[in-house]
Amino acid sequence: MPIINQDMGGGYKLVVLLHSHELDTNRAFCVPSHIRKRSDISHYNIKIYKDGDEVFNLHGGAYREHDDLCLFMFETELPFKFCEEECFDTDPDVGEISAFVSDSIDDLADAAQDYEATHSGAAAVAAGAAAAAILYIGPANIAAVIAAAWVVPVMPPPP
């Protein structure tokens, strides 16, 4: 059941789901392998749909490594690899989480535009659709929704 299921206008829908399972995928390459293999990694799936079609599926979450808290985001549906991580020596506040998410979304939009510009065919169309969705909804709006989801009672702020 989605934590957030929000119509964003223009045929776009933003859906945020909470899952807990292994991240043992090469798409999460920026997360250490010993962390990816843990079965208790709670993370969000941030999906954007355009007219009912999934445009992208971004995963975001946190894990603790020694005394640091690390946030991560990676994408699994687009034709290129995208993974970002940032570690904090103190627990980040909602503003820091929002900034990490917003920066990651900006980077994903840039990567999608670059991929679209240098490729052709269905993969380029998919990348272009993701970039258009991000630009339409706005990275800051997506980040604000995800940061708000992080404080929903079903999942406390990152561990």
URLIN-V102127 format. One record per backbone hydrogen bond with DSSP energy under -0.5 kcal/mol. CO is the residue of the C=O (numbers start at 1). NH is the residue of the N-H. E is the energy in kcal/mol with one decimal. If there is no record, write none. Layout:
CO;NH;E  CO;NH;E
This chain:
4;16;-2.6  6;14;-3.0  9;12;-1.9  11;51;-3.1  12;8;-2.7  12;9;-0.7  13;15;-0.5  13;49;-2.6  14;6;-2.9  15;47;-3.1  16;3;-2.8  16;4;-1.7  17;45;-2.2  19;43;-2.8  23;25;-2.9  25;28;-1.4  26;29;-0.8  28;31;-2.2  32;35;-1.3  32;36;-2.3  33;37;-1.7  35;38;-1.6  36;23;-3.1  36;24;-0.7  38;41;-0.6  40;42;-1.0  41;21;-1.3  42;62;-0.8  43;19;-2.9  44;46;-0.6  44;60;-2.4  45;17;-2.2  45;47;-0.7  46;58;-2.9  47;15;-2.8  48;55;-3.7  48;56;-1.2  49;13;-2.2  49;51;-0.5  50;53;-2.0  53;50;-2.8  56;48;-1.6  57;76;-1.9  58;46;-4.2  59;74;-2.2  60;44;-4.0  61;72;-2.4  63;65;-0.5  63;70;-3.2  65;68;-2.2  68;65;-2.2  68;70;-0.5  69;88;-2.9  70;63;-2.1  71;86;-2.3  72;61;-2.0  73;84;-3.0  74;59;-3.6  75;82;-0.5  82;75;-1.9  84;73;-2.4  86;71;-3.1  88;69;-2.6  93;97;-2.5  94;98;-2.8  95;99;-2.4  96;100;-2.4  97;101;-2.7  98;102;-2.9  99;103;-2.7  100;104;-2.4  101;105;-2.9  102;106;-2.5  103;107;-2.5  104;108;-2.5  105;109;-2.6  106;110;-2.4  107;111;-2.5  108;112;-2.5  109;113;-2.4  110;114;-2.5  111;115;-2.5  112;116;-2.6  113;117;-2.2  114;118;-1.3  115;118;-0.5  115;119;-0.8  116;119;-0.6  121;125;-1.9  122;126;-2.5  123;127;-2.3  124;128;-2.5  125;129;-2.4  126;130;-2.0  127;131;-2.4  128;132;-2.5  129;133;-2.2  130;134;-2.4  131;135;-2.4  132;136;-2.6  133;137;-2.6  134;138;-2.8  138;142;-2.3  139;143;-2.8  140;144;-2.3  141;145;-2.1  142;146;-2.4  143;147;-2.9  144;148;-2.1  145;149;-2.1  146;150;-1.8  147;151;-0.6  148;151;-1.1  149;152;-1.8  152;155;-2.2
